[in-house]
Amino acid sequence: IYDELRRQRVSDDLWTAHDVATYLQFSVGTVRNRVLPHPTFPRAAVIPTTEEGGSRRWVAGEVKAWAKRHREVVR
């Protein structure tokens, strides 16, 4: 039961752009400029931190699933 709860928690964690970059093994600049704008990349949750805007976060499980869907096809 503990392992299952731990897996669920990791899937629901919110990641910053830096966390996404670490997971994908890219620089933060590459993630911001090339990965986050990709049309199939998961949409960010905007966590309100000020009245004018907020901080963007991505659900870890969605980012991992996206990366798995983009595995190279071996022919």
ChimeraX attribute file (.defattr): number of C-alpha atoms within 10 A of each C-alpha:
attribute: neighborCount
match mode: 1-to-1
recipient: residues
	/A:1	5
	/A:2	7
	/A:3	8
	/A:4	8
	/A:5	10
	/A:6	10
	/A:7	11
	/A:8	12
	/A:9	13
	/A:10	12
	/A:11	16
	/A:12	13
	/A:13	14
	/A:14	19
	/A:15	19
	/A:16	17
	/A:17	19
	/A:18	15
	/A:19	15
	/A:20	24
	/A:21	18
	/A:22	13
	/A:23	14
	/A:24	15
	/A:25	11
	/A:26	14
	/A:27	14
	/A:28	18
	/A:29	12
	/A:30	12
	/A:31	19
	/A:32	16
	/A:33	11
	/A:34	10
	/A:35	19
	/A:36	17
	/A:37	12
	/A:38	12
	/A:39	8
	/A:40	9
	/A:41	15
	/A:42	19
	/A:43	16
	/A:44	16
	/A:45	14
	/A:46	12
	/A:47	11
	/A:48	11
	/A:49	10
	/A:50	8
	/A:51	6
	/A:52	6
	/A:53	10
	/A:54	12
	/A:55	12
	/A:56	16
	/A:57	18
	/A:58	22
	/A:59	19
	/A:60	21
	/A:61	19
	/A:62	17
	/A:63	20
	/A:64	15
	/A:65	13
	/A:66	14
	/A:67	13
	/A:68	10
	/A:69	9
	/A:70	8
	/A:71	8
	/A:72	7
	/A:73	5
	/A:74	4
	/A:75	3
